[in-house]
């Protein structure tokens, strides 16, 4: 929400309508002035242009960002700084936002890096899965504890920088209130307070049956570890589907293919075929075209009484992001959509857009993380009814007007955080300033509610930190999204328009004009505006042609590059960068608004967060730099039955997909998962016994059934043994096997057991074994 340039003096950027900003930039260059332009190519990609920079001049460009940090299932929040920008695939006639970008291998990034985070919130712990950290604490001027975080090792840009912050009392709903601006030239919605409501409800729901469609990216950019992890995840997905569901698998690249012409009932025959199919999946389908397979899925008739739920797993390298999200949004009455972004360069706009617009959820798989737990948690959410009839009820003093955004509250799942903003367009004139907001909804037919109280008394709140108005600006971004998604009534649009201008000024009449007006007055960028900064102190006419220098950005996988995109090492740069955080719009003290700032310098890249001077130019001409930031089994084959062939293939599949870094327990778990039947049962075999470190005789002799055991009894007892083995030996991977273990327990409870033997007795006896 801000750009500041230092050329020996401070130049503050301002937001203008995008075309106007480009003209301002071009006019400045033509007049001999130095100018800087920051444009948003996508919500997660933006470009900084540095124009007419004199030779041997150092410039520092500082961009300030405000954002909501994504929430993990346990209530912790995650900060991720990507190190690479993945090239976007574009089809014929589509504009590619990364076209013309010069790429550099991540291992050869020459920038230096500095990171400092300041968290003003009650924090339980701060961890990183990618870097060693140094943490400390201090006390601010108001007596509140502050957590300080720095890196204890050098950041080499060979992986993302990922931090996980675990707040205290994470399920308690709370409000963050930010006072309005004291400047007289601000419109009502900036002059009054803004509220961020944070809800992280904890509830359990009954399991529901659905039609489940797994859409897996099989483009070339998914090659290597991505496609291997996707296959492991798909196998877990298949084994975890409950009885009564329908399912299908869709692979996509430049084209797409369905495993079954239509979704099929979940049974052993269809599971065998899907398992064999999974073994042979490769990243060999060319480019990344997601729109067409989604259109085909949405056009297929729904199964009566079964909600259609779509899971998209992709590295996010598409260029028609808006078309994909719009298609998901148009078909929300047809299917609920979930999305998983894989790798450092996954498009946050695409993945989050599918999850939000599809009333589902989204997850990202970062460096060093396993894909399986997150996808299985997502499946659990899909198999649990979402909270219906969700709305927020505001209780405010007479005379107070609050505009809520998002206007339509999305579904809430257990393990998801919900952030709702309230912009006060008319404050209290006197008397009580006490307010409350109650989140209401229905879970499995039962009502629930969460209430949070707050005050609008400015003397209790204090003023915003420095010039930051992060809550106001995040609320404005959400308002703009509501407007662009046509989620507001005409009356609400009118109220927003009136609050966006000062008293006596004419309110915007069109939706596009209102979006631009909100962006400008709140100083937040959007796809219709841009930041521009001009140094008006010098006007030296430009003689001759300027030299254009493309600043390289990192790419994680050279095979991901499409035709026409460069991959080469360029000149060496030196410099530094820093990132600072101030807690908490997602969590934090009542008096604080979360803000994350990142200071970036002359060579700017949103993925690298770098600041460095250009090397001395070869000529004395001014330099114009541009840097782009941020997939009939019963027949016999070769003497093997379909099931025997499937088990053989699965053994090979698990062996090949298990990396050297996997623990023996994890490898055993994946092998055991591959042997589970569609019903949820396991059969005893020498391989199964070996995997749980027992002999077949030991397992049979430990049974509570009288000997000799029938085939059914042996299967019942083996299933109980494996459930207990998973519970005792694979506790660290519970998110991955919990659903299939629940299915196995459900199968056990359906079996006819002899007197004195129950499911509980079986499990207790297995624990002794």
Secondary structure, 3 states (H helix, E strand, C coil): CEEEEECCCEEECEEEEHHHHHHHHHHHHHCCCEEEEEEEEECCEEEEEEEEECCCCCCEEEEEECCCCEECCCCCEEEEECCCCCCCECCCCCCCCCCCCEEEEHHHCCCCCCCEEEECCCEEEEECCCCCEEEEEEECCCCCEEEEEEECCCCCCCCCEEEEEEECCCCCCEEEEECCCCCCCCCHHHHCCEEEEEECCCCCCCECCEEEEEEEECCHHHCCHHHHHHHHHHHHHHHHCCCCCEEEEEEECCCEEECCCCCEECCHHHHHHHHHHHHCCCCCCCCCCCHHHHHHHHHCCCCCCCEEEEEEEECCCECCHHHHHHHHHHCCCCEEEEEEEECCCCCHHHHHHHHHHCCCCEEEECCCCCHHHHHHHHHHHHCECCCEEEEEEEECCCCCEEEEECCCCCCCCCCCCEEEEEEEEECCCCCCCEEEEEEEEEECCEEEEEEEEEECCHHHHCCCCCCCCHHHHHHHHHHHHHHHCCCCCHHHHHHHHHHCCCCCCCCCCCHHHHHHHHHHHHCCCCCCEEEEEEECCCCCCCCCCCEEEECCEEECCHHHCCCCCEECCCCCCEECCEEEEECCCCCCCCCCCCEEEEECCCCCCCCCCCCEECCCCCCCCCEEEEEECCCCCCCCECCECHHHHHHHHHHHHHHHHCCCCCCHHHHHHHHHHHCCCCCCCCCCCHHHHHHCCCCHHHHHHCCCCCCCCCHHHHHHHHHHHHHHHHHHHCHHHHHHHHHHHHHHHHHHHHCCCCCCCCHHHHHHHHHHC
